[in-house]
Amino acid sequence: MRTPSLYSQDDPLSAALAVDPNETEAERHIRLQREAEARRISERIDEDLRQERERLKRAKGDVKLLLLGQAESGKSTLQKQFQIMYKPKSLDMERASWRAVIYFNIVHSVKHILTTLAARNDQLEDNDAITGDDSSSSRRRYANGSTSPHQSSPPQSLHSANDAHGGIPISHLRKRLNALVNTDDVLADRLSGGVTVAGSGKGGVYVRSGWQAKTIENAINRARGKHGDNSKIVLDPHVETDPMVQTVGKMLGDVHEEIQMLWSHPIVRGLIKRRKLKLDEWAEFFFRNIIRIVETGYIPTIDDILHARIQTMGVAEHVFDVNIHGKAVAWHLFDVGGARGQRHSWVPFFDDANAIIFVAPVSAFDQYLEEDPRTNRIDDSLQLFTQICSNTLLKNVHLVLFLNKTDLLRMKLERGLIVRKYITSFGDRSNDYETVVQYFRAHFLQVHRRNNENRRVLYTHFTNVTDTKATQRIIGNVRDSIFRGYLQSAALV
């Protein structure tokens, strides 16, 4: 018996596709429409597959760079430096969107100062020991110069401090600043969309990846609503279109003198000196520049953006075309959330990573994790670096270590902070900058040596990533070292 042909009448597929001889004109029209739609979908799938093959082909030559490290280590600031160096126009387009972040940074700092003062009844007690003193001393010295707490003078109250320095009462400043402080939660919700992140300690403000573009899109939509949907919108970066941000900007302008008085108040300065009031690292920068920031038509400068602080939720990808020796290579830079509750999101990006820049803040020797107040931040960085160095998926990845915030480390040491008070293993070593920074470097190098079966080179840099000139020089060196590894892995050299 002969095997039926592929096009035999016995073939069920042929039977299913056969045209009904009794088909009406209306049925024929519907059938042809369905066939055309099926062809369109099939062609679209074919085109998507072709584009995906092309993308994968191109991606084989791309560099995938991960920025890793704990929260507040400086990863996002480093990402901004890459953006300034390789995609400066994109940062220029985002400038206006940073206005709300900078306003929030100022308002949040003012709120923190006033909350701390209220908890201490607006007093600076003379027997508050200055924590920069050597804690190993057998006799504790108090602020009045005495070694006995019983010989200390009475608490320096709000009124005595004001009388002594001719200052305005803090109660008056609090009353003037109260309305501004009440905008803190509103600004936080506007920036984060009400999102909170598990495992992020006391609940910092987080924004989703691409929040700058969303801010610009919202501004365009507001302008369209005002001028009509069909109008061509050109945004003026000097003009704030968000009414809420406009209101906060005006409030800041109205009370900027009170903010300066609060910042320079002797009780506030005393609490900061005695480390009873701890502010975020960028607070002083914005307080010093408050007059410029509250000007009408203010646009954040590059320096402002580098100092602005907002935490990114999840993983943000940034793509830069990097020209190296005449060859344009696409770099995919991934800035990941560093809070403990977000570190699980790193793993999917380990698979095909070419390089990692691990950012460790060496100035954080006197700080503890918000998520776990028992864990010193230097210890956490070392534990995290150990996990990165020992991960089997990352054994062949080019590894760069940024020992960051060296400027703040130097400042803390000059102010008299004693490292061994917080890092007991530091022992009796000299408390000068060079000794301290080399001590921390040695610990990170030791972690790398213990987890370096493939004899991978660790490139180490001392950095202050808010310093654009110095950081871009380092980025150039990192770029060249990563590209050499990229060429070797591609068997091109």
C-alpha distance (Angstrom), angle and dihedral (degrees) to the residues before:
residue distance angle dihedral
M1 . . .
R2 3.83 . .
T3 3.80 117.8 .
P4 3.80 110.3 -115.3
S5 3.79 115.2 -103.8
L6 3.79 120.1 -111.3
Y7 3.78 86.1 -110.2
S8 3.81 94.2 43.5
Q9 3.78 119.4 136.6
D10 3.81 85.6 -119.8
D11 3.81 91.2 65.4
P12 3.86 107.6 106.5
L13 3.82 93.0 -150.4
S14 3.79 91.4 53.8
A15 3.78 89.5 48.3
A16 3.80 91.0 51.1
L17 3.81 91.9 50.3
A18 3.76 95.9 43.9
V19 3.79 116.1 116.0
D20 3.79 115.6 -114.8
P21 3.83 105.9 -115.1
N22 3.81 89.0 -145.6
E23 3.82 92.8 54.0
T24 3.80 113.4 141.7
E25 3.80 123.2 -135.9
A26 3.80 91.1 -106.1
E27 3.81 91.7 50.3
R28 3.81 90.0 48.2
H29 3.79 90.8 52.3
I30 3.84 91.6 51.4
R31 3.83 91.2 46.4
L32 3.81 92.8 52.0
Q33 3.83 90.7 48.5
R34 3.80 90.9 52.3
E35 3.80 92.2 47.7
A36 3.80 90.9 49.7
E37 3.82 90.8 49.9
A38 3.83 90.5 48.3
R39 3.83 90.2 51.2
R40 3.81 90.9 48.4
I41 3.80 91.9 51.5
S42 3.82 91.5 46.1
E43 3.81 91.9 49.6
R44 3.80 91.0 47.5
I45 3.83 90.7 52.1
D46 3.81 89.8 48.5
E47 3.82 90.3 50.4
D48 3.82 91.9 47.8
L49 3.80 90.0 51.0
R50 3.81 91.0 48.7
Q51 3.81 92.1 50.1
E52 3.81 90.8 47.3
R53 3.83 90.5 52.1
E54 3.81 89.1 50.0
R55 3.80 91.5 47.6
L56 3.80 92.3 49.8
K57 3.79 90.1 47.1
R58 3.79 91.2 52.6
A59 3.80 92.8 41.6
K60 3.80 90.6 60.6
G61 3.79 86.3 74.2
D62 3.83 95.5 44.2
V63 3.79 125.3 103.9
K64 3.79 117.5 -128.7
L65 3.82 111.6 -156.5
L66 3.82 123.4 -175.5
L67 3.81 123.7 -157.8
L68 3.80 106.4 -151.8
G69 3.79 133.9 176.4
Q70 3.78 141.7 100.6
A71 3.79 123.1 -61.1
E72 3.82 114.9 -75.6
S73 3.82 91.8 22.6
G74 3.82 95.3 119.9
K75 3.82 101.5 -100.7
S76 3.80 95.7 132.3
T77 3.81 91.5 46.5
L78 3.81 88.8 52.3
Q79 3.82 88.9 50.2
K80 3.81 88.5 54.2
Q81 3.81 89.2 53.1
F82 3.81 89.9 54.3
Q83 3.81 87.8 49.5
I84 3.82 92.0 50.4
M85 3.81 90.3 49.8
Y86 3.80 101.3 43.2
K87 3.82 107.3 17.8
P88 3.81 107.3 24.2
K89 3.82 95.7 155.0
S90 3.80 91.4 61.2
L91 3.81 90.6 56.5
D92 3.80 90.9 48.4
M93 3.81 89.2 55.0
E94 3.81 90.1 52.4
R95 3.80 97.8 49.3
A96 3.79 97.0 99.6
S97 3.82 91.4 49.5
W98 3.83 89.5 62.3
R99 3.82 91.7 61.1
A100 3.81 92.7 84.2
V101 3.82 91.3 48.2
I102 3.80 92.4 52.5
Y103 3.80 91.9 47.0
F104 3.81 88.5 50.8
N105 3.82 92.0 49.2
I106 3.82 90.1 54.6
V107 3.81 96.0 43.5
H108 3.80 92.2 46.9
S109 3.81 91.7 51.1
V110 3.82 92.2 49.4
K111 3.81 89.6 49.5
H112 3.81 91.5 50.0
I113 3.82 92.0 50.7
L114 3.81 93.2 50.0
T115 3.82 92.5 44.8
T116 3.81 90.9 52.0
L117 3.81 91.6 47.8
A118 3.81 91.7 49.5
A119 3.82 91.2 51.1
R120 3.82 88.6 55.0
N121 3.82 95.3 43.3
D122 3.81 88.9 -112.2
Q123 3.80 89.8 -69.4
L124 3.76 135.8 133.0
E125 3.78 107.6 -156.9
D126 3.78 116.1 -147.7
N127 3.80 91.1 -140.1
D128 3.81 92.4 60.6
A129 3.78 99.7 116.7
I130 3.79 116.0 -130.8
T131 3.80 102.3 -116.5
G132 3.78 93.2 -147.5
D133 3.83 87.9 74.3
D134 3.78 119.0 104.6
S135 3.80 103.4 -88.9
S136 3.79 91.3 -161.7
S137 3.80 90.8 68.3
S138 3.78 112.0 117.7
R139 3.79 90.6 -138.0
R140 3.80 119.0 49.3
R141 3.80 113.2 -138.6
Y142 3.78 118.6 -145.1
A143 3.78 130.0 -149.1
N144 3.80 93.1 -96.9
G145 3.81 90.9 58.6
S146 3.80 93.0 -105.5
T147 3.80 124.9 124.4
S148 3.79 91.0 -145.8
P149 3.79 124.4 75.4
H150 3.82 89.5 -150.3
Q151 3.80 91.0 64.0
S152 3.80 93.6 56.5
S153 3.77 119.4 115.7
P154 3.84 120.9 -114.1
P155 3.81 118.7 -77.8
Q156 3.78 113.9 -71.6
S157 3.79 99.2 -118.3
L158 3.74 129.1 -157.2
H159 3.79 93.1 -98.9
S160 3.81 97.4 45.6
A161 3.79 90.8 49.7
N162 3.79 91.1 49.2
D163 3.82 92.4 47.5
A164 3.81 91.7 48.6
H165 3.80 94.6 49.6
G166 3.79 101.8 28.2
G167 3.79 90.4 -120.8
I168 3.77 131.4 153.1
P169 3.84 113.7 -99.1
I170 3.79 114.7 -97.1
S171 3.80 88.2 -131.0
H172 3.80 88.0 63.5
L173 3.82 92.1 47.9
R174 3.81 90.8 48.0
K175 3.78 91.0 52.5
R176 3.81 91.6 49.6
L177 3.81 93.0 46.4
N178 3.78 98.1 41.9
A179 3.82 96.3 95.1
L180 3.82 91.0 49.2
V181 3.81 92.4 49.3
N182 3.81 89.7 52.6
T183 3.83 89.2 63.8
D184 3.83 91.4 64.5
D185 3.81 95.5 90.1
V186 3.80 92.5 41.3
L187 3.82 91.9 53.6
A188 3.80 91.1 44.9
D189 3.81 91.8 52.9
R190 3.80 91.8 45.9
L191 3.80 92.0 53.0
S192 3.81 97.8 41.6
G193 3.78 100.8 32.7
G194 3.80 87.2 -128.0
V195 3.82 92.0 -61.6
T196 3.80 119.7 150.8
V197 3.79 125.1 -173.4
A198 3.79 124.0 -136.7
G199 3.79 115.2 -123.8
S200 3.80 93.6 20.0
G201 3.77 98.1 120.4
K202 3.78 117.8 -127.6
G203 3.79 93.9 6.7
G204 3.79 109.2 -90.7
V205 3.79 120.8 -165.8
Y206 3.80 113.4 -88.3
V207 3.79 129.6 -171.0
R208 3.78 129.1 -162.3
S209 3.79 121.9 -111.3
G210 3.81 110.6 -85.0
W211 3.81 94.6 26.3
Q212 3.84 90.7 141.3
A213 3.82 92.1 60.2
K214 3.81 89.7 46.5
T215 3.81 90.2 52.9
I216 3.82 90.7 52.1
E217 3.82 91.1 46.4
N218 3.82 91.0 51.7
A219 3.80 90.0 50.2
I220 3.82 91.1 52.3
N221 3.81 91.2 48.6
R222 3.81 90.9 51.4
A223 3.81 90.0 49.9
R224 3.82 91.4 49.0
G225 3.77 90.6 51.3
K226 3.78 88.9 53.3
H227 3.82 99.2 44.0
G228 3.81 101.8 27.3
D229 3.80 132.4 -86.3
N230 3.81 94.8 -94.0
S231 3.79 96.8 52.2
K232 3.79 120.1 108.7
I233 3.80 108.0 -114.6
V234 3.81 122.3 -144.1
L235 3.80 110.8 176.0
D236 3.80 119.0 -140.9
P237 3.83 106.2 -143.3
H238 3.83 89.4 -153.9
V239 3.81 91.0 62.9
E240 3.80 120.4 72.0
T241 3.81 109.9 -144.1
D242 3.81 97.9 -173.3
P243 3.84 106.4 91.3
M244 3.80 92.4 -153.3
V245 3.82 93.2 52.9
Q246 3.82 88.8 44.4
T247 3.80 89.2 55.5
V248 3.82 93.4 49.1
G249 3.82 90.8 47.8
K250 3.81 90.9 53.0
M251 3.81 91.2 46.9
L252 3.80 90.4 51.6
G253 3.78 89.5 51.4
D254 3.81 91.4 50.9
V255 3.83 94.9 51.5
H256 3.81 103.8 28.9
E257 3.82 90.8 113.7
E258 3.80 90.4 54.4
I259 3.82 89.3 50.3
Q260 3.81 89.4 53.6
M261 3.82 90.9 47.8
L262 3.80 90.9 50.3
W263 3.80 92.8 48.3
S264 3.82 92.7 49.6
H265 3.82 95.8 40.0
P266 3.83 111.4 127.6
I267 3.81 92.9 -127.5
V268 3.81 91.6 52.0
R269 3.81 91.5 46.4
G270 3.81 89.4 48.4
L271 3.80 93.7 50.4
I272 3.80 90.6 49.2
K273 3.80 91.4 49.2
R274 3.80 91.1 49.9
R275 3.84 90.2 44.7
K276 3.79 92.0 -121.7
L277 3.81 87.4 122.0
K278 3.79 115.9 48.3
L279 3.78 118.3 -172.4
D280 3.76 130.2 -172.4
E281 3.79 114.7 -92.0
W282 3.80 95.0 -108.8
A283 3.83 96.0 50.5
E284 3.80 96.1 88.7
F285 3.82 91.9 49.3
F286 3.81 92.8 56.6
F287 3.82 94.4 41.3
R288 3.80 89.4 53.4
N289 3.81 90.3 50.5
I290 3.81 98.0 40.4
I291 3.84 95.1 116.2
R292 3.80 92.0 56.4
I293 3.81 93.1 43.0
V294 3.81 95.1 54.5
E295 3.81 93.9 51.1
T296 3.81 116.9 119.3
G297 3.80 110.7 -96.9
Y298 3.82 92.9 19.7
I299 3.82 113.9 176.6
P300 3.83 116.8 -171.3
T301 3.79 114.1 -110.3
I302 3.79 123.5 -136.6
D303 3.81 87.9 -102.2
D304 3.81 90.4 52.6
I305 3.81 91.2 51.1
L306 3.81 91.9 48.6
H307 3.81 90.3 53.6
A308 3.83 95.7 41.4
R309 3.79 113.7 105.7
I310 3.79 126.9 -147.5
Q311 3.79 124.6 141.4
T312 3.80 120.3 -127.4
M313 3.78 119.0 -135.9
G314 3.80 116.1 -137.3
V315 3.80 122.5 -17.2
A316 3.82 124.5 -30.2
E317 3.82 118.3 -160.9
H318 3.81 121.0 -152.5
V319 3.81 121.9 -174.7
F320 3.81 121.7 -154.2
D321 3.80 130.3 177.4
V322 3.80 105.1 -133.7
N323 3.80 117.9 -166.0
I324 3.79 111.3 -148.3
H325 3.80 120.1 176.0
G326 3.81 90.7 -23.4
K327 3.81 94.1 -49.1
A328 3.81 118.3 113.7
V329 3.81 110.8 -143.0
A330 3.80 124.9 -177.8
W331 3.80 111.4 -129.1
H332 3.80 117.4 -158.8
L333 3.80 106.8 -157.4
F334 3.82 115.5 -166.7
D335 3.81 117.5 -160.0
V336 3.80 107.9 -165.5
G337 3.79 132.8 -165.9
G338 3.80 110.7 -100.6
A339 3.81 102.0 -161.1
R340 3.80 113.4 113.5
G341 3.79 91.4 -113.5
Q342 3.83 90.6 58.3
R343 3.80 102.8 44.1
H344 3.80 93.3 91.8
S345 3.82 87.3 70.0
W346 3.84 90.5 67.1
V347 3.80 97.4 70.3
P348 3.85 99.8 74.7
F349 3.81 88.8 58.5
F350 3.82 94.8 54.7
D351 3.80 95.1 75.4
D352 3.82 100.7 79.9
A353 3.81 102.7 11.5
N354 3.80 115.8 142.9
A355 3.79 98.2 -167.6
I356 3.80 143.9 5.7
I357 3.77 129.7 -153.4
F358 3.79 106.8 -160.7
V359 3.81 111.8 -159.9
A360 3.81 117.3 -155.1
P361 3.85 120.1 178.8
V362 3.83 105.7 -138.9
S363 3.81 90.5 -173.8
A364 3.82 89.5 68.5
F365 3.83 96.1 79.9
D366 3.82 89.6 113.3
Q367 3.82 95.7 44.8
Y368 3.79 134.2 86.4
L369 3.78 132.3 -153.6
E370 3.79 115.8 -88.6
E371 3.81 86.8 -143.5
D372 3.81 91.5 53.1
P373 3.83 115.9 16.4
R374 3.82 90.1 -166.9
T375 3.82 93.8 64.3
N376 3.79 119.6 83.4
R377 3.81 111.2 -136.4
I378 3.82 93.4 -128.4
D379 3.82 89.4 53.8
D380 3.80 90.0 48.7
S381 3.82 91.3 50.9
L382 3.81 90.9 50.9
Q383 3.82 91.7 48.8
L384 3.80 90.8 48.5
F385 3.81 92.0 47.3
T386 3.82 88.9 51.0
Q387 3.81 89.8 55.2
I388 3.80 91.2 50.4
C389 3.82 94.7 47.0
S390 3.82 93.3 47.3
N391 3.83 97.4 44.6
T392 3.83 109.1 115.1
L393 3.82 91.7 -147.2
L394 3.81 89.5 60.7
K395 3.81 100.8 44.0
N396 3.82 93.4 111.2
V397 3.80 98.1 35.9
H398 3.81 118.8 118.6
L399 3.82 105.0 -110.1
V400 3.81 127.0 -152.1
L401 3.82 124.6 178.2
F402 3.80 121.6 -154.5
L403 3.81 111.9 -165.0
N404 3.77 92.1 -160.1
K405 3.82 139.4 -165.9
T406 3.79 93.8 36.6
D407 3.82 88.8 154.0
L408 3.80 91.0 60.5
L409 3.80 91.1 44.8
R410 3.79 90.3 54.8
M411 3.81 90.9 47.3
K412 3.81 93.1 51.0
L413 3.80 92.4 49.7
E414 3.81 91.5 48.5
R415 3.81 88.8 52.4
G416 3.79 89.8 57.2
L417 3.81 105.1 -101.6
I418 3.80 110.9 158.0
V419 3.81 113.9 -138.0
R420 3.80 96.3 -156.2
K421 3.80 89.9 60.0
Y422 3.81 87.9 69.0
I423 3.83 102.5 22.1
T424 3.81 104.5 43.0
S425 3.82 93.3 -174.9
F426 3.82 88.4 65.6
G427 3.81 86.4 78.3
D428 3.79 120.8 173.2
R429 3.80 96.6 -21.1
S430 3.78 118.2 136.2
N431 3.82 112.3 -83.0
D432 3.83 94.2 -135.8
Y433 3.81 124.1 123.0
E434 3.81 98.5 -108.3
T435 3.80 94.0 49.6
V436 3.81 92.9 47.0
V437 3.79 97.0 46.5
Q438 3.80 93.0 46.7
Y439 3.82 89.7 48.6
F440 3.81 91.3 56.2
R441 3.80 91.3 43.8
A442 3.81 90.6 53.2
H443 3.82 91.1 54.4
F444 3.81 93.1 52.5
L445 3.81 91.0 46.1
Q446 3.81 89.2 51.2
V447 3.82 90.6 53.7
H448 3.80 89.4 51.3
R449 3.82 94.1 48.5
R450 3.80 92.0 51.6
N451 3.81 91.2 53.2
N452 3.78 102.1 38.2
E453 3.78 109.0 103.5
N454 3.82 92.1 149.5
R455 3.82 94.1 52.1
R456 3.78 91.1 -118.9
V457 3.80 117.1 -178.9
L458 3.82 116.7 -119.4
Y459 3.79 113.7 -148.4
T460 3.82 110.0 -153.0
H461 3.81 127.9 -165.5
F462 3.81 133.1 178.8
T463 3.78 105.3 -137.6
N464 3.78 148.1 -179.3
V465 3.79 100.0 -170.5
T466 3.82 93.3 -165.9
D467 3.83 87.0 67.6
T468 3.81 100.8 86.8
K469 3.80 99.0 -169.5
A470 3.81 95.7 49.4
T471 3.81 94.1 40.0
Q472 3.80 94.2 51.1
R473 3.79 90.2 51.7
I474 3.81 88.5 53.5
I475 3.82 91.3 45.9
G476 3.81 88.1 54.8
N477 3.80 90.5 54.2
V478 3.82 91.4 45.9
R479 3.81 90.6 48.5
D480 3.81 91.8 54.1
S481 3.82 93.9 47.0
I482 3.82 92.2 47.3
F483 3.80 91.1 48.0
R484 3.81 91.7 52.1
G485 3.80 88.8 54.2
Y486 3.80 90.0 45.2
L487 3.81 91.2 54.5
Q488 3.77 92.5 47.1
S489 3.81 92.7 50.2
A490 3.80 89.0 49.9
A491 3.80 89.5 51.7
L492 3.81 90.3 -122.8
V493 3.82 95.5 127.9
